[in-house]
Amino acid sequence: MNVDGATAWTCYYTDFPIVRVSEGKLTGWHNHVTGIKALAVSGSRAALYGGYGPDHDRLAVGLLDGDRFQQTGEYRLVLPGGAPLPPQALVIGRGACLHLLSGDDWYQLAISDLPRQPRS
């Protein structure tokens, strides 16, 4: 779940649709990415973190287009310097940012920091 002002976002088990609750209205987008643990949204851009098994550190980025999430990129979320995320790291979405808490360290990743176009 992500809360941004008076708007709440969620992406829930089993089909992991992206759902926005705003002003008493539900809006949803179909999604093929599964195992999502956190999401961040900015306008029509969304970043979905997590997955099952080897995709535990996946970051899927894309656009909310019509009634679907159109994925434009996929990355691995790592610590600064490239080290893998520790298993106990906690990732939370708030507004347009993902917050990563690991031990005494707090990192932030904004959707605006992510590439807009697919990687070649």
Number of C-alpha atoms within 10 A of each C-alpha: 17 21 17 15 9 8 14 17 24 20 25 15 9 8 13 17 21 22 17 21 15 14 9 7 8 11 11 18 18 18 17 11 19 19 20 24 20 23 27 27 26 16 8 10 20 22 27 25 28 22 18 12 8 8 15 17 22 21 22 22 26 23 19 20 13 10 13 16 22 19 20 15 17 16 14 16 19 15 13 9 6 9 9 12 18 13 9 9 12 15 19 17 26 19 18 20 22 23 17 20 17 16 10 5 8 12 13 14 16 17 19 11 9 12 12 14 10 11 9 4
